């Protein structure tokens, strides 16, 4: 990132305060890190590339509230993250836990799943994503995907700002987007019981999107071994069009379908 105004946009989006405990993924040369340290309670910067460590360690030497970890974020277990964050203080409301990351396309889905679906869930995620991926994440019924269902089930993603590719060096081939995801109490929002089977729910969604060109009903019939005609009857009961495809279904309708489907 070579555009100073984008760093300022990220700082603004984070809405920093002295209660914040920030996990920064991919700090690079620490330009954003320095800005985060000015206000937040603590910053944990996780950098995979060792060539950035000398610069980051110099910043840490004069910043007691900064911790540098040289590791792959996807290989750090969530239990280890809980220990790093002093989880009790987060749960007690003393700190606000937020995550900031500049993500390559190929790990974005895994990253989102890791931080949205499992504890400790941050209060807020600020992400730099490829614009195409960001648009998929915030898509509405008609353009939904497995990614958008997951992101919107656990949080409220919005595109804060589009970022031109010339804001980076080396310059990538595509534009990026600054995305904010405010995590939500999804049990409360969707009126779910605490024992709601999230694994089973996303298994259903994955089956639904297995063949996007096919009707949702056909995808379900190919996988779930129901009595003949049960899927047809269920669609009629829930007033779901027989011709509907997975990308047209809202999250509320996915949940309704899951709760009524005999697996």
N, C-alpha and C positions, 0 to 999 in steps of 0.2 A: 504494500500500500504506500503510494507516494503522494497522495492528496491530503493535505493537512485538514481541509474542511470535512473530509469523511471521518477522520479521527474525532473531530468535534461533534459530528452527527452521532457517532457511537456513544460518546460521553453523554450527550443529551438524552439519547434513547434509554440509557441505563438508569437515568434519573438518580444519580449517586447521592448517598447520604452517609453519615458517620456510622450507621448501623449495618452497612453493607459488608457482606463477606463474599468476595468475588472469586470465581474460578475462571481464569483466562486460559483458553486452549489455543496454542499456537501464537505466542507473543512475539516471535521473531526477534527483532532488535530492541524490543521493549519500548517503542515510542508510545503506544497506547497504555502500556503498563505504568509508565510514569504519570500519565494523566489520571489513571484509576487510583494510584497510591495517594494522590493529593487529598482525597476525600474519604475513601472507604476505610473500614475498620481493619480489613486484612485482604490481601490478594494472594491467591495460589496460582502461579503460572506454570502450565504444563507444556513443555516443549520437547518434541521428539528429536529435532535436528541438533546435534551436538555443536555444530559450528556457531550457534548463537549463544552458547553457554557463557563464554568469557564476558560478553557484553552484559548479559542478564545477571551474572554473578556480581559484576561491578555495581549494578543498580541495587542488588540485594544487600551488598556490603554497607550501604548507607541508608537502607530502608528496612528497619526491623519488622515491619508488618508485611513484608514480601517473602514468600517461600517459592523456590524454583525446584521443579521436579522434571528430570529428564526421562520421560517415559511415553509410550504410546497410550493415549487416553482410552482407547478401546480395550486395552489389556489391563487397565486398572480396575479391579473389582469394586463394585458399589460399596461393599463393606469397608474397603480401604478409604474410599471417598468420605464415608460417614466419619471415620476416625480423623481424617484431615480437617474436617469442617467443624469439629466440636459440636456434634449433632444435637446434644442436649440443649445447648444455648440457642440453636436455631429453632428447635421444637418449642422451647419456652418463650419464643418471641423476642429474644435479646438481639439476635442478628437477623438480617434479611439475606438469604442466600441467592445469588444471581450468577448466571453463566454467560460468558462471552466467548464466541468462537468464530474463526474464519475457516470454513470447512471445504475440503475438496469434495467434488460430486460423489465420488465412489464410496465415501464413508458416511454421507449425510443421513441416510435412512437408519443405519446402525447407531449413529450418535443420538439421533432423536429418540429412538426406542430406549436407549440406555438412560437418558436423562428425563424422559417424560413418563415412561411406564414403571420405573422402579425407584424406590427411595434411595438416597434423599432427593426428592423432586424440588428443583429450584423454584423460587417465586417468579422468576423471569429469566427467559433465554433471549439473548441478543446474538443474532447469527448473520454472518456474511455468507450468502449462498449464491450459486449461479441463478440468474434471473428466472430461467426456465423451471428450476426446481422450486423456487419461491412461489411461482405462480401455481404450480401443482399443489403446493402445501395449502394455499388459501382458496383453492378452487371451490365452486359451488356445485350443487346437484346438476348434473348434465355433463360436468367435466371432472367428477370426483375420481380418486384413485385410492389404492391402499394407503399411500402416504398421506393424502389429505384426510382420510377417515381417521388414521392414527393421530395425526397432529391435532385435529379438531375434536377428537374424543377427549384428549387429555388437556387441551389448552385452547387459547384463542389467538391464533397466528394472524398477524397483519404485515403487509409490506410497508415499512416505514419510509423507504426511499429507494429508488433505482440508482445504481452506481455504474457509470460508464467504464468500459474496459480500459480506457486510457488513464484511469486513476491508479493502475497497477503497473509494476515493472518486475519482471518482463510482462509485457501486455498479453493477457489471455485472448482467446478468440471470441469470447462471449461476454456480455454485460453481467453484472452482479446485482444483488439486492440486499438491503439491510432489513432483516426480518425480526420482529418482536413477537415472542410467544409468552403470553401471560398464562401460567398454569392455573387450573381451576379445580374445584372440588367436583369431579365428574360424577360421583355418586349422587351428590345433591342436585347438580344441574339436570341429570337425566333420570332422577328419582329411582336410583338403583339400590338394591339391597347390598349390604356390605360383603355378602358372599357371592356377588355377581362373578361369573366365570369369564374373566377377561381373556384367558387363553382360548377357551372355546369360542368366544365371540370373534376374535381375530382369525381363528381357523376358518370360521364361516365366511368372513370378509375376504380372506385370501382365496377361498374356493370361488367366491362370486366373481373375483377379478381374474381368475385363471385364464379365461379366454374372453377378452373385452368385446370382441365382435359378436359373441354369442349372447342369446337371451340369458338373463340371470336364472330363470327357471331351469333352463337346460343345463347350465353349469352345476346347479344344486342337485338335479336329478342324477347327474353323472357320478356324483361322489357320495351323497347320502343315500343309504339303502333303506328308503322309506317304503311303506306299502304303496302299490300302484295308485296314482291319483292324489296322494297326500299333499304333494307340493301344490298341485292345481287347487285343491280345496283350501289350502292355507292362503294362497294368493287371493282367492275370492273372499275369504274371511277377512283379510286385512285390506281389501280393496286395493291391491297392487296389480297394475296392468300386466297382463300375460306377456306383453312384448317388451317390458322394461329391461334395460341393461344395467349392470352393476354401477356404472358411472352416474346413473340418473337417481340413485337412491340416496336420501339424506341420512345422516347419522341416526336420527330418531327412528327412521324406518328400519335401518339395519338392526337396531336394538330390539324393536318390536318384532321383527322377523325372527331374530335369535331366540327371544323369550317364548315364542310360540312354536318353534320348530322342534319336533321330536327327533333327537339325535340317536 
